[in-house]
């Protein structure tokens, strides 16, 4: 495969039969990525950042930051929400200052209305909350 290939597929695991099924996601989707942060908040999933291919950089919406890692890829700070009931993604409009672009970080929902983002890496390892 290509060095810069990232997927934007969604799969669901049926825990009774232990079988995977590809979801037919409606509407717009985030760019394919790896090493992003993801957590469940009620019936929704929230995704932040991750590594995208350098060729996809041009497809990022205005206001989303990108930091180059190497000639093939970089990291972003976009945020998306996935509705499990509607099987669709929507971009999250951030208020105030957004976290810097990163990969390999964790997101943890501490209440229904609050998520903590910790660490990750852009050009250096981050130790921030």
N, C-alpha and C positions, 0 to 999 in steps of 0.2 A: 504494500500500500504506500500511499504518499506520506511523506514525513509530516505534512501539515494538515492531514485529514482529521477532522473532529466531527462527531455525530450529534444530531439533535433529536434522536429518537426517544420515545417514551415506551417503556415496557412495564408490564404489571405481572407480579408473581402471585399465582393462586396458591396460597399456603396449604390448602387441603390436598391438592393433587401434585403440588410442587412443579407446576408448569408455567413457563413464561408466555406472555401474549403481548404482541406489539399493539399499542394503543393508536387509534386513529384520531389524532389531535386536530381539533378544529381551529380555523383562523390563523393568525400570525404565530410564529414560533421564534424563540431566541436563536441566535447563531449557534452552530455546533461548537461544543467546548469540552474541556476536561479540567479536572482539578478545581472545580468550583465548590462553593459552600452551599449546602442545602439543608433545610429543616422543615418539619411539619408544624403547622399552626392551625389547629382545628382540622377542618376539611381541606385545607390549602397547603401547598408547598411553596416555600420562598427560596429563591436561588439568587446568589450574588457572585459576581465576578467569574474568575476562571481563565483558562488559557484558550485563546482562539487563534486560528491561522492568520498569518500576516495578510493573506489575500482577502480575508473577510473584514479587515479593518475599515475598508471603504464603506461597508454596509452598516456600520454602527450609527445610531441616531446622534443628532447634535447634542452636545452636552455630556456624552459618555466619554470617560477618559480611557486612554489606551497607553500602555507602556510596553515597549519592545523588549523581548527577552533575547531573541536571536533573529537571524534573517527569515526564519520560518514561522515564528509565532510571537505573540505578546499576550499581556494580561489586560483585563478590562474591569470596570467597576459598575457595570449595569446590573440592575436588579429586576427580577421577574417573579410573578406569582402564577402558580398553576392551580386551577380549580378542578378538584377531583370529580365534582358533580357535573360540571359542564365540559370536562375533558378539553380544556383550552388554557392557553397562556395569555397573560397580559403584562405589559411593562409596568413597573412600579415607578411613579414619579416621586423622587426624593425631595424632601423639604430640608433646607439647611445644607450643611456640609456633608457630602457623601464620603464613605471610606475610600481610601486610595485603591487603585487597581491592584489585584492580588490573586494568587492561586494557593491552593493547599491550606486554606483557612477553615475554621469551623463556625457554624451558625447553630445557636441553641435557643429555642423558644423557652423563656422563663415564665411568661404568662401569655394569655391569648393576645395581648397587645404589645408585647415587647420581645425583641430578639437581641441576643448578644453575639457579636462577631468577635472572634479572637484570632490573632496571629496571621500566619500565611507568609507569602514571599512575593516580592516583585523583583527588584534587583538585589535585595538582601532579605534575610529573614526578619519578620516583623514580630514585635512582642507587645502589641497594643490591644486595647479593648475598644 
